[in-house]
Amino acid sequence: MILLINFIALYASFSLNHMLAIYWGAVLPVLYALVIAPHAVIGRSDIPPLTITKVLAVKWNNAEELTAYIVKYWMALAYPTTSWKKQRNSIVLSLTSFFLGVVYILKELLVAGVVMFVVGYVLYQMSVRVDRPRAVLGNSDFRDGTDNEFARKEWELAAMSIIAFSELYPDDKAFKKAADEVLEDNDVKSMLTKYRYDYGASWLNVA
């Protein structure tokens, strides 16, 4: 629906002979950047971080590190079935914003052009974050971590965050399903022996 509305707005911007028509294509990207993007870009959780840490500390020896990752990518974890759609929408709207920014600059609408470049940057940042844990988890380069130890570390955090998030909402079936899918991976099960007490992890923090 977002993509259809965006297409119609862009078509109207360049086909209708109306004084303000050129701006119609900018409405959706601006609204998306103002209403949806901040939650993904800022990394704002619905549960206080201290509370998250207390809940996770019962089972995880890296609860503080895990909390920080969960808070940073809260939106991605909170919408496991639709985060990929939000990523797709933010990419398309980001490209739309940069395109309109160029058009406005060429038409000497400098303020509008600058605004659209800012909107495009915000939406780009959203696209990077809004499905990050699942994107990292499915990336073999992060899993292997042969060239970058930090890549492997983030892969572990991505897997743990999906599992741990389901523990914050134990009655939510979507979160439990997402966690169960991650737990089917033998590499994840092996990794949990370092961090999770019921898998044999030490009580010493390994972060």
Beta strands, then each sheet from edge to edge (+ up, - down):
end
